[in-house]
Amino acid sequence: MNDTLSPRATSSSSPSTSFALPHHKLLAYGVAVELLLAVRRASLRDAKLRDEALRSAKSACLNCAEGAGRVTRGDKARAFAVARAEATEASAAVEIAALCGDASAGSAAEVGRLASRLVAMLTPLVR
């Protein structure tokens, strides 16, 4: 079984729910949420890069959820491909902020690690 589709434990950062929607079963969604929280913690000082990074990280979460909820393989692949690109963009925004002195290198490394993990999980779902 592909572990990106296996049920995941509820993380402490997720609101508690008594129901399970398709994205709650997607491990990649949990990693996307971790990515979003890491981008927030990075506290980018450049407002434009901060906005871009947060928008991209949020979009990665939303597109993971959309892909999980779609029925056809093509629809799923399209949503997961967008999520993969958005995760990459969020990571690049934090990396650029760090290079410009607007974020810490440690924050950029953490966001990059999570983005790489998410991209690795989503790539097989796009093919």
VOPA-641278 format. One record per residue: x, y, z of N, C-alpha, C in turn; residue in three letters. Coordinates in steps of 0.02 Angstrom, whole numbers, padded with zeros to 5 digits, always signed. Layout:
BEGIN
XYZXYZXYZALA/...
***
This chain:
BEGIN
+00042-00059+00000+00000+00000+00000+00044+00062+00000MET/+00026+00111-00039+00063+00175-00043+00052+00213+00021ASN/+00106+00229+00059+00099+00260+00124+00072+00332+00119ASP/+00072+00362+00060+00045+00429+00054-00032+00428+00056THR/-00061+00368+00050-00133+00362+00054-00156+00327+00117LEU/-00111+00308+00160-00129+00273+00221-00157+00321+00272SER/-00201+00296+00316-00227+00340+00369-00170+00366+00411PRO/-00176+00428+00434-00125+00457+00475-00154+00475+00543ARG/-00110+00478+00591-00132+00498+00658-00148+00572+00657ALA/-00197+00591+00696-00216+00662+00700-00160+00700+00733THR/-00137+00753+00700-00083+00793+00729-00112+00844+00777SER/-00071+00867+00824-00094+00915+00873-00109+00982+00841SER/-00082+00995+00781-00093+01059+00747-00159+01060+00709SER/-00190+01002+00698-00253+00999+00662-00311+01008+00710SER/-00363+01043+00687-00422+01048+00729-00451+00979+00738PRO/-00475+00964+00797-00503+00898+00809-00572+00894+00775SER/-00583+00839+00741-00646+00828+00708-00670+00759+00724THR/-00736+00751+00721-00764+00685+00734-00783+00652+00668SER/-00761+00680+00612-00775+00652+00547-00710+00647+00508PHE/-00712+00606+00456-00651+00598+00415-00670+00610+00342ALA/-00640+00660+00314-00647+00674+00243-00588+00642+00207LEU/-00591+00636+00141-00536+00602+00106-00467+00630+00121PRO/-00460+00696+00128-00393+00724+00140-00367+00708+00210HIS/-00410+00690+00257-00387+00671+00324-00350+00604+00322HIS/-00361+00566+00270-00327+00501+00262-00263+00506+00222LYS/-00248+00564+00196-00190+00574+00152-00130+00599+00192LEU/-00079+00559+00197-00019+00579+00234+00012+00642+00205LEU/+00008+00650+00140+00037+00709+00108+00002+00772+00132ALA/-00063+00769+00147-00098+00827+00174-00069+00847+00241TYR/-00054+00798+00283-00023+00813+00348+00045+00846+00341GLY/+00084+00825+00292+00149+00856+00280+00139+00927+00253VAL/+00089+00936+00211+00074+01003+00185+00055+01051+00242ALA/+00018+01026+00290+00000+01067+00349+00063+01083+00389VAL/+00107+01034+00398+00171+01047+00432+00211+01100+00395GLU/+00210+01097+00329+00245+01147+00288+00216+01217+00300LEU/+00151+01222+00300+00118+01286+00312+00138+01314+00380LEU/+00137+01273+00431+00155+01296+00498+00229+01317+00501LEU/+00272+01281+00466+00344+01299+00464+00354+01366+00429ALA/+00316+01378+00375+00320+01442+00340+00298+01498+00387VAL/+00245+01487+00424+00222+01538+00473+00276+01552+00526ARG/+00306+01497+00551+00357+01505+00603+00419+01541+00577ARG/+00431+01537+00511+00490+01569+00482+00489+01644+00490ALA/+00430+01673+00498+00423+01746+00510+00464+01788+00462SER/+00452+01779+00398+00488+01817+00348+00477+01892+00358LEU/+00531+01930+00357+00526+02002+00367+00505+02040+00304ARG/+00518+02012+00246+00497+02042+00183+00422+02026+00173ASP/+00380+02077+00174+00308+02067+00172+00286+02032+00107ALA/+00315+02049+00051+00295+02018-00012+00314+01944-00014LYS/+00375+01928+00008+00395+01858+00010+00355+01819+00061LEU/+00340+01850+00118+00299+01817+00170+00230+01801+00141ARG/+00199+01849+00108+00133+01838+00078+00136+01782+00026ASP/+00187+01784-00016+00195+01733-00068+00205+01663-00038GLU/+00248+01659+00012+00262+01595+00044+00199+01567+00078ALA/+00163+01610+00114+00102+01587+00148+00048+01567+00098LEU/+00039+01606+00046-00010+01588-00005+00006+01521-00038ARG/+00069+01511-00054+00090+01449-00086+00082+01389-00040SER/+00100+01398+00024+00093+01343+00072+00019+01326+00083ALA/-00022+01378+00087-00095+01365+00095-00122+01329+00033LYS/-00100+01350-00025-00122+01319-00086-00100+01245-00090SER/-00041+01230-00065-00018+01161-00064-00066+01118-00022ALA/-00086+01145+00036-00134+01110+00079-00200+01099+00043CYS/-00226+01153+00015-00292+01151-00018-00291+01105-00078LEU/-00238+01105-00117-00235+01061-00176-00226+00988-00157ASN/-00191+00975-00101-00188+00906-00076-00259+00882-00058CYS/-00296+00925-00023-00364+00908-00004-00408+00898-00066ALA/-00401+00942-00115-00440+00936-00176-00424+00871-00212GLU/-00360+00855-00218-00341+00793-00252-00369+00732-00217GLY/-00368+00733-00151-00395+00676-00114-00470+00668-00125ALA/-00504+00724-00136-00576+00721-00146-00599+00709-00217GLY/-00554+00714-00264-00572+00702-00334-00580+00627-00347ARG/-00617+00610-00400-00631+00540-00414-00588+00512-00470VAL/-00581+00548-00525-00544+00519-00581-00469+00529-00571THR/-00431+00484-00601-00358+00485-00594-00329+00550-00622ARG/-00356+00573-00678-00331+00635-00708-00345+00696-00664GLY/-00404+00699-00635-00420+00755-00590-00376+00754-00528ASP/-00365+00695-00501-00321+00689-00442-00250+00711-00460LYS/-00225+00687-00516-00157+00702-00537-00148+00777-00547ALA/-00196+00811-00577-00191+00883-00588-00187+00921-00521ARG/-00229+00904-00474-00229+00938-00408-00163+00923-00371ALA/-00140+00862-00374-00078+00845-00339-00017+00878-00373PHE/-00020+00887-00439+00034+00922-00474+00037+00995-00453ALA/-00021+01026-00446-00023+01096-00423+00003+01100-00351VAL/-00016+01054-00309+00008+01053-00239+00083+01047-00237ALA/+00111+01004-00280+00183+00995-00282+00219+01059-00303ARG/+00192+01093-00353+00222+01156-00376+00217+01210-00322ALA/+00161+01213-00288+00151+01263-00235+00198+01252-00176GLU/+00210+01189-00159+00258+01174-00105+00328+01196-00124ALA/+00346+01186-00187+00411+01208-00212+00416+01284-00209THR/+00363+01318-00228+00363+01391-00228+00369+01418-00156GLU/+00333+01388-00109+00337+01410-00040+00408+01402-00013ALA/+00439+01346-00029+00508+01334-00007+00555+01386-00038SER/+00547+01399-00102+00590+01448-00136+00583+01517-00106ALA/+00522+01537-00088+00511+01603-00058+00548+01610+00008ALA/+00546+01557+00049+00580+01560+00114+00656+01557+00102VAL/+00678+01517+00055+00749+01514+00038+00776+01582+00015GLU/+00739+01615-00028+00759+01681-00053+00760+01732+00004ILE/+00710+01728+00048+00709+01773+00106+00771+01762+00149ALA/+00790+01700+00159+00850+01686+00200+00913+01713+00165ALA/+00917+01704+00100+00974+01729+00063+00980+01805+00067LEU/+00923+01839+00073+00922+01912+00078+00925+01937+00150CYS/+00931+01892+00198+00935+01911+00268+00868+01925+00299GLY/+00813+01904+00267+00746+01916+00293+00715+01856+00328ASP/+00754+01803+00337+00733+01744+00374+00796+01706+00394ALA/+00789+01663+00443+00848+01626+00465+00863+01568+00419SER/+00926+01549+00417+00946+01491+00377+00913+01427+00404ALA/+00905+01424+00469+00872+01366+00500+00800+01359+00478GLY/+00764+01415+00474+00695+01413+00451+00692+01390+00378SER/+00737+01416+00338+00739+01396+00267+00754+01321+00261ALA/+00798+01296+00303+00815+01225+00300+00756+01182+00320ALA/+00720+01202+00371+00661+01164+00394+00606+01164+00341GLU/+00592+01222+00313+00542+01227+00260+00564+01186+00199VAL/+00627+01190+00181+00653+01151+00125+00647+01076+00136GLY/+00661+01055+00197+00655+00983+00214+00583+00959+00206ARG/+00536+00998+00233+00466+00979+00228+00441+00981+00156LEU/+00461+01033+00119+00441+01038+00049+00468+00979+00009ALA/+00530+00961+00020+00560+00903-00015+00521+00839+00001SER/+00503+00831+00064+00465+00772+00084+00397+00771+00050ARG/+00363+00829+00048+00297+00833+00016+00302+00819-00059LEU/+00351+00849-00092+00360+00837-00164+00372+00763-00177VAL/+00412+00731-00135+00426+00660-00144+00362+00618-00135ALA/+00319+00639-00090+00256+00602-00079+00206+00614-00136MET/+00206+00674-00164+00157+00690-00216+00178+00666-00285LEU/+00242+00660-00298+00265+00642-00365+00234+00577-00391THR/+00231+00523-00351+00200+00462-00378+00125+00470-00390PRO/+00093+00518-00355+00022+00528-00364+00005+00568-00426LEU/+00056+00599-00456+00047+00639-00516+00055+00596-00578VAL/+00092+00543-00573+00106+00500-00631+00049+00453-00647ARG/
***
